[in-house]
Amino acid sequence: MPPRETDKIEKKLVLSAPRARVWRALSDAREFGAWFKARLQGEFRAGSSIHGQITYPGYEHLKLEMQVVAIEPERYFAFRWLPDATDPDKDYSNEPTTLVEFTLEDAPEGGTRLTLVESGYDALPPERRATAFRNNDGGWSEQMKNIETHVARS
């Protein structure tokens, strides 16, 4: 069995939607929030910070902040955030962030190939690393289903 990757999560999905539709679901903060289950304030622009409130059942007490790194229309969207910052009484502000990257490509079989990579886990404090990785790995599996359902509806 190959060694398990500990620094990055990677998910791939082919969506039955044109690239422009998938791009809108990723790059429009309101639409991103609809499938991600967060109420976001602001617009996604390179260099901007977006704040929001999680609306996912059971996690409504959590806030999130995303620093937008790059936006290349219909191809690439990246942001940084604090992964698995789920204890509202803990200050995570001195911890390193992870990089979340979405890449879009035309799928040979039709539709759009979406690749998600979240990297930087090896830089997290050792006591949080494994839990943050496991929780976000499961979370991104769920979010990939959410975006698939979201773009299929419209």
DOFI-418387 format. One record per residue (C-alpha): residue number from 1; residue in one letter; chain; x, y, z. Coordinates in steps of 0.02 Angstrom, whole numbers. Layout:
N
@n: NUM, res: a, chain: A, east: X, north: Y, up: Z $
...
//
This chain:
154
@n: 1, res: m, chain: A, east: 0, north: 0, up: 0 $
@n: 2, res: p, chain: A, east: 73, north: 171, up: -47 $
@n: 3, res: p, chain: A, east: 106, north: 295, up: 93 $
@n: 4, res: r, chain: A, east: -41, north: 406, up: 136 $
@n: 5, res: e, chain: A, east: -27, north: 587, up: 83 $
@n: 6, res: t, chain: A, east: -33, north: 696, up: 239 $
@n: 7, res: d, chain: A, east: -8, north: 871, up: 168 $
@n: 8, res: k, chain: A, east: -149, north: 882, up: 41 $
@n: 9, res: i, chain: A, east: -326, north: 828, up: 5 $
@n: 10, res: e, chain: A, east: -372, north: 803, up: -177 $
@n: 11, res: k, chain: A, east: -545, north: 771, up: -249 $
@n: 12, res: k, chain: A, east: -597, north: 758, up: -432 $
@n: 13, res: l, chain: A, east: -770, north: 760, up: -506 $
@n: 14, res: v, chain: A, east: -844, north: 773, up: -680 $
@n: 15, res: l, chain: A, east: -998, north: 884, up: -676 $
@n: 16, res: s, chain: A, east: -1135, north: 874, up: -806 $
@n: 17, res: a, chain: A, east: -1133, north: 1061, up: -830 $
@n: 18, res: p, chain: A, east: -1041, north: 1183, up: -943 $
@n: 19, res: r, chain: A, east: -883, north: 1262, up: -876 $
@n: 20, res: a, chain: A, east: -965, north: 1434, up: -867 $
@n: 21, res: r, chain: A, east: -1101, north: 1365, up: -751 $
@n: 22, res: v, chain: A, east: -977, north: 1279, up: -635 $
@n: 23, res: w, chain: A, east: -870, north: 1436, up: -634 $
@n: 24, res: r, chain: A, east: -1017, north: 1542, up: -578 $
@n: 25, res: a, chain: A, east: -1051, north: 1420, up: -435 $
@n: 26, res: l, chain: A, east: -871, north: 1440, up: -378 $
@n: 27, res: s, chain: A, east: -833, north: 1623, up: -410 $
@n: 28, res: d, chain: A, east: -994, north: 1710, up: -356 $
@n: 29, res: a, chain: A, east: -987, north: 1724, up: -166 $
@n: 30, res: r, chain: A, east: -1176, north: 1713, up: -145 $
@n: 31, res: e, chain: A, east: -1188, north: 1559, up: -255 $
@n: 32, res: f, chain: A, east: -1034, north: 1480, up: -173 $
@n: 33, res: g, chain: A, east: -1120, north: 1504, up: -5 $
@n: 34, res: a, chain: A, east: -1279, north: 1421, up: -68 $
@n: 35, res: w, chain: A, east: -1196, north: 1253, up: -102 $
@n: 36, res: f, chain: A, east: -1058, north: 1268, up: 30 $
@n: 37, res: k, chain: A, east: -1189, north: 1312, up: 162 $
@n: 38, res: a, chain: A, east: -1121, north: 1479, up: 220 $
@n: 39, res: r, chain: A, east: -1185, north: 1658, up: 218 $
@n: 40, res: l, chain: A, east: -1039, north: 1755, up: 143 $
@n: 41, res: q, chain: A, east: -1014, north: 1943, up: 144 $
@n: 42, res: g, chain: A, east: -920, north: 2025, up: 1 $
@n: 43, res: e, chain: A, east: -858, north: 1976, up: -171 $
@n: 44, res: f, chain: A, east: -723, north: 1855, up: -221 $
@n: 45, res: r, chain: A, east: -580, north: 1962, up: -290 $
@n: 46, res: a, chain: A, east: -395, north: 1921, up: -285 $
@n: 47, res: g, chain: A, east: -323, north: 1998, up: -128 $
@n: 48, res: s, chain: A, east: -490, north: 2017, up: -39 $
@n: 49, res: s, chain: A, east: -548, north: 1939, up: 123 $
@n: 50, res: i, chain: A, east: -723, north: 1865, up: 134 $
@n: 51, res: h, chain: A, east: -809, north: 1834, up: 300 $
@n: 52, res: g, chain: A, east: -958, north: 1726, up: 332 $
@n: 53, res: q, chain: A, east: -1066, north: 1622, up: 445 $
@n: 54, res: i, chain: A, east: -1082, north: 1435, up: 420 $
@n: 55, res: t, chain: A, east: -1263, north: 1382, up: 392 $
@n: 56, res: y, chain: A, east: -1230, north: 1194, up: 383 $
@n: 57, res: p, chain: A, east: -1342, north: 1109, up: 514 $
@n: 58, res: g, chain: A, east: -1246, north: 1080, up: 675 $
@n: 59, res: y, chain: A, east: -1109, north: 1205, up: 629 $
@n: 60, res: e, chain: A, east: -1209, north: 1367, up: 631 $
@n: 61, res: h, chain: A, east: -1103, north: 1432, up: 776 $
@n: 62, res: l, chain: A, east: -949, north: 1440, up: 665 $
@n: 63, res: k, chain: A, east: -882, north: 1587, up: 567 $
@n: 64, res: l, chain: A, east: -760, north: 1578, up: 424 $
@n: 65, res: e, chain: A, east: -638, north: 1692, up: 338 $
@n: 66, res: m, chain: A, east: -564, north: 1664, up: 166 $
@n: 67, res: q, chain: A, east: -421, north: 1762, up: 89 $
@n: 68, res: v, chain: A, east: -440, north: 1755, up: -99 $
@n: 69, res: v, chain: A, east: -273, north: 1716, up: -180 $
@n: 70, res: a, chain: A, east: -316, north: 1704, up: -365 $
@n: 71, res: i, chain: A, east: -459, north: 1707, up: -488 $
@n: 72, res: e, chain: A, east: -430, north: 1658, up: -669 $
@n: 73, res: p, chain: A, east: -602, north: 1656, up: -751 $
@n: 74, res: e, chain: A, east: -672, north: 1486, up: -794 $
@n: 75, res: r, chain: A, east: -507, north: 1401, up: -749 $
@n: 76, res: y, chain: A, east: -440, north: 1429, up: -573 $
@n: 77, res: f, chain: A, east: -499, north: 1495, up: -404 $
@n: 78, res: a, chain: A, east: -393, north: 1488, up: -246 $
@n: 79, res: f, chain: A, east: -410, north: 1548, up: -67 $
@n: 80, res: r, chain: A, east: -328, north: 1524, up: 102 $
@n: 81, res: w, chain: A, east: -417, north: 1487, up: 264 $
@n: 82, res: l, chain: A, east: -396, north: 1408, up: 435 $
@n: 83, res: p, chain: A, east: -447, north: 1226, up: 415 $
@n: 84, res: d, chain: A, east: -563, north: 1141, up: 539 $
@n: 85, res: a, chain: A, east: -569, north: 1292, up: 656 $
@n: 86, res: t, chain: A, east: -718, north: 1219, up: 748 $
@n: 87, res: d, chain: A, east: -689, north: 1272, up: 929 $
@n: 88, res: p, chain: A, east: -770, north: 1444, up: 947 $
@n: 89, res: d, chain: A, east: -672, north: 1473, up: 1109 $
@n: 90, res: k, chain: A, east: -501, north: 1443, up: 1030 $
@n: 91, res: d, chain: A, east: -397, north: 1577, up: 944 $
@n: 92, res: y, chain: A, east: -330, north: 1503, up: 782 $
@n: 93, res: s, chain: A, east: -263, north: 1668, up: 714 $
@n: 94, res: n, chain: A, east: -79, north: 1623, up: 740 $
@n: 95, res: e, chain: A, east: -94, north: 1458, up: 647 $
@n: 96, res: p, chain: A, east: -44, north: 1437, up: 466 $
@n: 97, res: t, chain: A, east: -181, north: 1431, up: 336 $
@n: 98, res: t, chain: A, east: -208, north: 1299, up: 205 $
@n: 99, res: l, chain: A, east: -227, north: 1336, up: 19 $
@n: 100, res: v, chain: A, east: -389, north: 1282, up: -65 $
@n: 101, res: e, chain: A, east: -379, north: 1273, up: -255 $
@n: 102, res: f, chain: A, east: -518, north: 1236, up: -380 $
@n: 103, res: t, chain: A, east: -466, north: 1199, up: -559 $
@n: 104, res: l, chain: A, east: -589, north: 1181, up: -703 $
@n: 105, res: e, chain: A, east: -558, north: 1089, up: -867 $
@n: 106, res: d, chain: A, east: -669, north: 1027, up: -1006 $
@n: 107, res: a, chain: A, east: -698, north: 842, up: -979 $
@n: 108, res: p, chain: A, east: -664, north: 731, up: -1131 $
@n: 109, res: e, chain: A, east: -828, north: 641, up: -1100 $
@n: 110, res: g, chain: A, east: -922, north: 807, up: -1092 $
@n: 111, res: g, chain: A, east: -959, north: 923, up: -949 $
@n: 112, res: t, chain: A, east: -829, north: 999, up: -834 $
@n: 113, res: r, chain: A, east: -692, north: 916, up: -733 $
@n: 114, res: l, chain: A, east: -677, north: 999, up: -562 $
@n: 115, res: t, chain: A, east: -519, north: 967, up: -462 $
@n: 116, res: l, chain: A, east: -507, north: 1024, up: -282 $
@n: 117, res: v, chain: A, east: -342, north: 1025, up: -189 $
@n: 118, res: e, chain: A, east: -320, north: 1086, up: -11 $
@n: 119, res: s, chain: A, east: -137, north: 1087, up: 42 $
@n: 120, res: g, chain: A, east: -30, north: 1143, up: 187 $
@n: 121, res: y, chain: A, east: -81, north: 1021, up: 323 $
@n: 122, res: d, chain: A, east: 97, north: 973, up: 368 $
@n: 123, res: a, chain: A, east: 124, north: 1152, up: 430 $
@n: 124, res: l, chain: A, east: -20, north: 1143, up: 554 $
@n: 125, res: p, chain: A, east: 16, north: 1117, up: 739 $
@n: 126, res: p, chain: A, east: 49, north: 931, up: 767 $
@n: 127, res: e, chain: A, east: -94, north: 914, up: 892 $
@n: 128, res: r, chain: A, east: -221, north: 975, up: 762 $
@n: 129, res: r, chain: A, east: -149, north: 906, up: 600 $
@n: 130, res: a, chain: A, east: -227, north: 732, up: 589 $
@n: 131, res: t, chain: A, east: -399, north: 787, up: 649 $
@n: 132, res: a, chain: A, east: -405, north: 938, up: 534 $
@n: 133, res: f, chain: A, east: -351, north: 830, up: 386 $
@n: 134, res: r, chain: A, east: -479, north: 694, up: 424 $
@n: 135, res: n, chain: A, east: -622, north: 817, up: 454 $
@n: 136, res: n, chain: A, east: -588, north: 920, up: 298 $
@n: 137, res: d, chain: A, east: -563, north: 765, up: 191 $
@n: 138, res: g, chain: A, east: -737, north: 709, up: 239 $
@n: 139, res: g, chain: A, east: -804, north: 886, up: 225 $
@n: 140, res: w, chain: A, east: -739, north: 907, up: 48 $
@n: 141, res: s, chain: A, east: -816, north: 740, up: -3 $
@n: 142, res: e, chain: A, east: -983, north: 809, up: 54 $
@n: 143, res: q, chain: A, east: -953, north: 979, up: -28 $
@n: 144, res: m, chain: A, east: -914, north: 897, up: -195 $
@n: 145, res: k, chain: A, east: -1086, north: 814, up: -187 $
@n: 146, res: n, chain: A, east: -1162, north: 982, up: -141 $
@n: 147, res: i, chain: A, east: -1088, north: 1075, up: -291 $
@n: 148, res: e, chain: A, east: -1138, north: 932, up: -406 $
@n: 149, res: t, chain: A, east: -1319, north: 945, up: -347 $
@n: 150, res: h, chain: A, east: -1314, north: 1134, up: -355 $
@n: 151, res: v, chain: A, east: -1255, north: 1150, up: -535 $
@n: 152, res: a, chain: A, east: -1371, north: 1010, up: -593 $
@n: 153, res: r, chain: A, east: -1522, north: 1109, up: -531 $
@n: 154, res: s, chain: A, east: -1492, north: 1259, up: -642 $
//
